[in-house]
Amino acid sequence: MKLAAIKPVSRVLLRELGISASLLLGVSVVVFAILYLAPGDPLNVLLGGQLPRSELALGMREALGVPRTWYGQYATWLGKVLQGNFGNSIRTGLPVLPELARVGVNTLYLIFGSLLLTLLIAVPIAVHAAAHGSTPGNTVATIVAYILSAVPVFWFGYIVVYVFINQLKMFPLISGTATKQAHAWLYFLVPIFVLGVASGTLAEMIRHLREELSRVLADDYIRTARAKGAAVWRHAFKEGFLIPVTEIMSAKMPFLLGGAVIVEQVFNWPGMGRMAWQAAQDRDFPVIMGIALVAAAFVRLGNLLQRVVFTAVNPRASKEQGP
């Protein structure tokens, strides 16, 4: 990175971090309020279905030091979070933060692996279409990619599971078993394939990157560079490739998180999606709050990365206001 771009990038980074802190605080308030107003009570898990306002429930609240008002509970929770303590799971009794770190790695592996696969498929198709126009091979590849992107993730996942288990007899259905599976490596690759091609990101990546590359390659400065015999792709890389890719990745991050939840359920993947599903069933509020904060921070991180890349390419963008 050039020295002239360090100051604008630092300015944008500080501004985005401030916005991110405010957004995370807002997300925590909204999610906490929804959980508080939702029917059911986390103490029911411990009380075996007793009414949340029964004498036993109220006594347990007093013993655990749980405030009765929602704002008292939120203030207590927020104070612990600021100290790095996300509380303990109501169902397991284990600290929430270490458990989130353990399963979060698996979710990140799934998301970033699917993004890498999407790039490996979308970039050649988009670059070829921008450079050579619509050819029969490129048109067929684009249509196939659009069809796969339109398929629901859960349906495509079950089809893949059926093919590998019933037809190929090689896909391990249960993960994490003590006995080694003959094709256990597929357990890590097949879910990535499903999320990478059926989440809708593939089609959007091809369309957006093709349009931006075609626009940049038609600009006057690219024509001038081509006439002088200079490397066209070196001039078009930043505006025609780097910025569009980071933009679409940032925009699709929430969809990938949502798709990861479904894929984790279909493939029994030990990630945050499965943990959130179980926590919702158990009314495990500390786990739900922790997952909500981590997911919001991850989505915001994608937007922050896009802003930093855009500012590094165009330092004047740091003067723009807004997230």
C-alpha positions as semicolon CSV with decimal commas, in nm:
position;residue;x (nm);y (nm);z (nm)
1;M;0,000;0,000;0,000
2;K;0,131;0,348;-0,086
3;L;0,218;0,584;0,199
4;A;-0,028;0,839;0,061
5;A;-0,312;0,590;0,113
6;I;-0,225;0,496;0,473
7;K;-0,378;0,807;0,631
8;P;-0,711;0,787;0,442
9;V;-0,736;0,415;0,515
10;S;-0,668;0,476;0,884
11;R;-0,934;0,746;0,892
12;V;-1,191;0,521;0,728
13;L;-1,094;0,230;0,952
14;L;-1,144;0,433;1,270
15;R;-1,478;0,566;1,145
16;E;-1,599;0,220;1,048
17;L;-1,492;0,073;1,382
18;G;-1,694;0,341;1,560
19;I;-1,997;0,267;1,344
20;S;-1,949;-0,105;1,402
21;A;-1,947;-0,058;1,780
22;S;-2,272;0,139;1,761
23;L;-2,434;-0,120;1,535
24;L;-2,331;-0,407;1,761
25;L;-2,479;-0,224;2,058
26;G;-2,803;-0,170;1,867
27;V;-2,815;-0,534;1,758
28;S;-2,765;-0,650;2,115
29;V;-3,050;-0,428;2,240
30;V;-3,291;-0,545;1,968
31;V;-3,209;-0,915;2,006
32;F;-3,226;-0,894;2,384
33;A;-3,565;-0,722;2,367
34;I;-3,700;-0,985;2,125
35;L;-3,581;-1,267;2,349
36;Y;-3,730;-1,100;2,656
37;L;-4,068;-1,048;2,490
38;A;-4,076;-1,392;2,323
39;P;-4,291;-1,662;2,484
40;G;-4,105;-1,911;2,698
41;D;-3,838;-1,865;2,960
42;P;-3,485;-2,006;2,984
43;L;-3,545;-2,112;3,343
44;N;-3,809;-2,355;3,214
45;V;-3,521;-2,568;3,090
46;L;-3,393;-2,594;3,446
47;L;-3,735;-2,619;3,608
48;G;-3,875;-2,893;3,386
49;G;-4,157;-2,685;3,239
50;Q;-4,270;-2,498;3,551
51;L;-4,438;-2,163;3,493
52;P;-4,176;-1,886;3,469
53;R;-4,354;-1,681;3,740
54;S;-4,411;-1,963;3,982
55;E;-4,271;-1,942;4,334
56;L;-3,997;-2,190;4,243
57;A;-3,896;-1,985;3,939
58;L;-3,886;-1,660;4,135
59;G;-3,680;-1,825;4,405
60;M;-3,430;-1,952;4,154
61;R;-3,403;-1,607;3,998
62;E;-3,319;-1,463;4,338
63;A;-3,064;-1,738;4,403
64;L;-2,896;-1,681;4,066
65;G;-2,901;-1,305;4,105
66;V;-3,110;-1,250;3,792
67;P;-3,271;-0,902;3,785
68;R;-3,647;-0,900;3,732
69;T;-3,656;-0,605;3,488
70;W;-3,542;-0,642;3,128
71;Y;-3,316;-0,338;3,143
72;G;-3,157;-0,469;3,461
73;Q;-3,088;-0,802;3,293
74;Y;-2,951;-0,628;2,983
75;A;-2,724;-0,401;3,187
76;T;-2,590;-0,701;3,378
77;W;-2,528;-0,894;3,057
78;L;-2,365;-0,597;2,879
79;G;-2,133;-0,531;3,172
80;K;-2,010;-0,890;3,162
81;V;-1,968;-0,883;2,784
82;L;-1,750;-0,571;2,805
83;Q;-1,528;-0,772;3,037
84;G;-1,507;-1,059;2,789
85;N;-1,760;-1,278;2,970
86;F;-2,053;-1,390;2,752
87;G;-2,200;-1,593;3,037
88;N;-2,263;-1,966;3,062
89;S;-2,492;-2,181;2,856
90;I;-2,817;-2,262;3,038
91;R;-2,831;-2,609;2,885
92;T;-2,469;-2,722;2,927
93;G;-2,336;-2,483;3,190
94;L;-2,022;-2,424;2,982
95;P;-1,884;-2,073;2,911
96;V;-2,036;-1,935;2,592
97;L;-1,728;-1,764;2,447
98;P;-1,500;-2,073;2,429
99;E;-1,785;-2,274;2,278
100;L;-1,846;-2,002;2,018
101;A;-1,477;-2,001;1,931
102;R;-1,478;-2,379;1,892
103;V;-1,776;-2,399;1,657
104;G;-1,711;-2,060;1,494
105;V;-1,394;-2,192;1,334
106;N;-1,599;-2,460;1,157
107;T;-1,849;-2,202;1,032
108;L;-1,570;-1,975;0,907
109;Y;-1,413;-2,273;0,733
110;L;-1,744;-2,344;0,562
111;I;-1,809;-1,982;0,458
112;F;-1,460;-1,895;0,337
113;G;-1,426;-2,229;0,163
114;S;-1,751;-2,167;-0,024
115;L;-1,636;-1,813;-0,114
116;L;-1,311;-1,950;-0,253
117;L;-1,500;-2,206;-0,460
118;T;-1,735;-1,936;-0,587
119;L;-1,440;-1,723;-0,696
120;L;-1,271;-2,017;-0,869
121;I;-1,587;-2,073;-1,076
122;A;-1,713;-1,718;-1,126
123;V;-1,390;-1,534;-1,208
124;P;-1,293;-1,735;-1,520
125;I;-1,648;-1,716;-1,656
126;A;-1,681;-1,342;-1,592
127;V;-1,333;-1,255;-1,723
128;H;-1,381;-1,460;-2,039
129;A;-1,723;-1,302;-2,102
130;A;-1,587;-0,949;-2,048
131;A;-1,285;-1,004;-2,271
132;H;-1,439;-1,210;-2,554
133;G;-1,811;-1,137;-2,535
134;S;-2,081;-1,403;-2,534
135;T;-1,948;-1,728;-2,676
136;P;-2,138;-2,060;-2,683
137;G;-1,920;-2,211;-2,409
138;N;-1,942;-1,903;-2,192
139;T;-2,319;-1,883;-2,236
140;V;-2,365;-2,246;-2,136
141;A;-2,142;-2,204;-1,829
142;T;-2,332;-1,890;-1,725
143;I;-2,672;-2,059;-1,765
144;V;-2,559;-2,361;-1,558
145;A;-2,426;-2,129;-1,288
146;Y;-2,754;-1,935;-1,278
147;I;-2,958;-2,255;-1,254
148;L;-2,745;-2,387;-0,967
149;S;-2,771;-2,053;-0,787
150;A;-3,151;-2,064;-0,816
151;V;-3,175;-2,406;-0,652
152;P;-3,270;-2,391;-0,280
153;V;-2,973;-2,477;-0,060
154;F;-3,158;-2,734;0,153
155;W;-3,297;-2,915;-0,153
156;F;-2,960;-2,925;-0,328
157;G;-2,796;-3,042;-0,006
158;Y;-3,037;-3,334;0,035
159;I;-2,989;-3,431;-0,328
160;V;-2,611;-3,436;-0,281
161;V;-2,646;-3,641;0,038
162;Y;-2,872;-3,890;-0,143
163;V;-2,631;-3,927;-0,433
164;F;-2,323;-3,981;-0,219
165;I;-2,488;-4,213;0,033
166;N;-2,729;-4,417;-0,177
167;Q;-2,569;-4,406;-0,520
168;L;-2,195;-4,377;-0,458
169;K;-2,191;-4,545;-0,114
170;M;-1,904;-4,326;-0,003
171;F;-2,028;-4,026;0,193
172;P;-2,006;-4,051;0,576
173;L;-2,340;-3,961;0,727
174;I;-2,217;-3,905;1,084
175;S;-1,919;-3,684;1,160
176;G;-1,677;-3,694;1,447
177;T;-1,701;-4,070;1,505
178;A;-1,417;-4,262;1,664
179;T;-1,389;-4,499;1,370
180;K;-1,223;-4,364;1,059
181;Q;-1,436;-4,330;0,748
182;A;-1,300;-4,441;0,413
183;H;-1,396;-4,111;0,247
184;A;-1,406;-3,882;0,552
185;W;-1,238;-3,601;0,357
186;L;-1,559;-3,562;0,158
187;Y;-1,735;-3,453;0,474
188;F;-1,536;-3,128;0,462
189;L;-1,560;-3,069;0,087
190;V;-1,918;-3,155;-0,006
191;P;-2,087;-2,899;0,228
192;I;-1,852;-2,632;0,091
193;F;-1,953;-2,729;-0,263
194;V;-2,324;-2,708;-0,178
195;L;-2,296;-2,365;-0,014
196;G;-2,060;-2,234;-0,282
197;V;-2,279;-2,311;-0,583
198;A;-2,635;-2,299;-0,443
199;S;-2,636;-1,991;-0,219
200;G;-2,704;-1,740;-0,496
201;T;-2,356;-1,588;-0,463
202;L;-2,226;-1,759;-0,776
203;A;-2,472;-1,599;-1,016
204;E;-2,440;-1,257;-0,853
205;M;-2,061;-1,277;-0,866
206;I;-2,059;-1,364;-1,236
207;R;-2,309;-1,092;-1,329
208;H;-2,153;-0,815;-1,120
209;L;-1,794;-0,892;-1,213
210;R;-1,875;-0,927;-1,583
211;E;-2,058;-0,594;-1,591
212;E;-1,783;-0,408;-1,405
213;L;-1,505;-0,560;-1,612
214;S;-1,686;-0,481;-1,936
215;R;-1,740;-0,122;-1,822
216;V;-1,377;-0,072;-1,720
217;L;-1,237;-0,234;-2,033
218;A;-1,444;0,009;-2,241
219;D;-1,305;0,318;-2,063
220;D;-1,082;0,560;-2,251
221;Y;-0,774;0,507;-2,034
222;I;-0,789;0,132;-2,100
223;R;-0,816;0,194;-2,472
224;T;-0,516;0,424;-2,448
225;A;-0,318;0,164;-2,256
226;R;-0,411;-0,100;-2,515
227;A;-0,302;0,130;-2,798
228;K;0,035;0,190;-2,629
229;G;0,086;-0,183;-2,582
230;A;0,071;-0,163;-2,201
231;A;-0,062;-0,441;-1,981
232;V;-0,438;-0,388;-1,992
233;W;-0,525;-0,618;-1,703
234;R;-0,276;-0,446;-1,473
235;H;-0,459;-0,117;-1,531
236;A;-0,805;-0,272;-1,502
237;F;-0,735;-0,492;-1,199
238;K;-0,828;-0,248;-0,921
239;E;-1,150;-0,100;-1,059
240;G;-1,254;-0,394;-1,274
241;F;-1,177;-0,681;-1,041
242;L;-1,067;-0,597;-0,686
243;I;-1,343;-0,349;-0,600
244;P;-1,632;-0,548;-0,759
245;V;-1,523;-0,871;-0,587
246;T;-1,503;-0,710;-0,242
247;E;-1,837;-0,535;-0,301
248;I;-2,025;-0,852;-0,388
249;M;-1,855;-1,050;-0,110
250;S;-1,959;-0,787;0,143
251;A;-2,317;-0,776;0,010
252;K;-2,352;-1,156;0,012
253;M;-2,206;-1,219;0,357
254;P;-2,549;-1,224;0,532
255;F;-2,683;-1,467;0,271
256;L;-2,384;-1,696;0,321
257;L;-2,439;-1,695;0,696
258;G;-2,803;-1,784;0,645
259;G;-2,712;-2,055;0,397
260;A;-2,449;-2,189;0,636
261;V;-2,718;-2,246;0,899
262;I;-2,913;-2,465;0,656
263;V;-2,604;-2,651;0,530
264;E;-2,493;-2,724;0,885
265;Q;-2,831;-2,879;0,959
266;V;-2,834;-3,088;0,642
267;F;-2,479;-3,220;0,682
268;N;-2,466;-3,235;1,061
269;W;-2,187;-2,977;1,049
270;P;-2,065;-2,870;1,396
271;G;-2,088;-2,493;1,348
272;M;-2,265;-2,187;1,484
273;G;-2,576;-2,261;1,279
274;R;-2,642;-2,589;1,459
275;M;-2,557;-2,428;1,791
276;A;-2,805;-2,145;1,723
277;W;-3,075;-2,396;1,627
278;Q;-3,026;-2,592;1,947
279;A;-3,007;-2,275;2,157
280;A;-3,335;-2,149;2,010
281;Q;-3,507;-2,475;2,102
282;D;-3,367;-2,465;2,457
283;R;-3,430;-2,091;2,507
284;D;-3,058;-2,069;2,581
285;F;-3,046;-1,689;2,585
286;P;-2,672;-1,641;2,658
287;V;-2,580;-1,859;2,360
288;I;-2,832;-1,685;2,133
289;M;-2,700;-1,342;2,231
290;G;-2,341;-1,451;2,176
291;I;-2,415;-1,594;1,833
292;A;-2,610;-1,280;1,735
293;L;-2,316;-1,057;1,827
294;V;-2,061;-1,276;1,650
295;A;-2,275;-1,298;1,334
296;A;-2,333;-0,922;1,330
297;A;-1,961;-0,857;1,379
298;F;-1,877;-1,095;1,095
299;V;-2,120;-0,925;0,856
300;R;-1,987;-0,585;0,957
301;L;-1,631;-0,707;0,905
302;G;-1,713;-0,781;0,542
303;N;-1,844;-0,428;0,494
304;L;-1,539;-0,284;0,667
305;L;-1,309;-0,480;0,438
306;Q;-1,491;-0,347;0,134
307;R;-1,459;0,011;0,255
308;V;-1,089;-0,028;0,332
309;V;-1,015;-0,178;-0,010
310;F;-1,214;0,093;-0,187
311;T;-1,033;0,366;0,007
312;A;-0,693;0,211;-0,060
313;V;-0,770;0,215;-0,433
314;N;-0,926;0,564;-0,421
315;P;-0,797;0,761;-0,116
316;R;-1,042;1,044;-0,187
317;A;-1,324;0,808;-0,086
318;S;-1,227;0,860;0,279
319;K;-1,389;1,203;0,260
320;E;-1,729;1,048;0,190
321;Q;-1,970;1,026;0,480
322;G;-2,187;0,737;0,581
323;P;-2,124;0,366;0,641
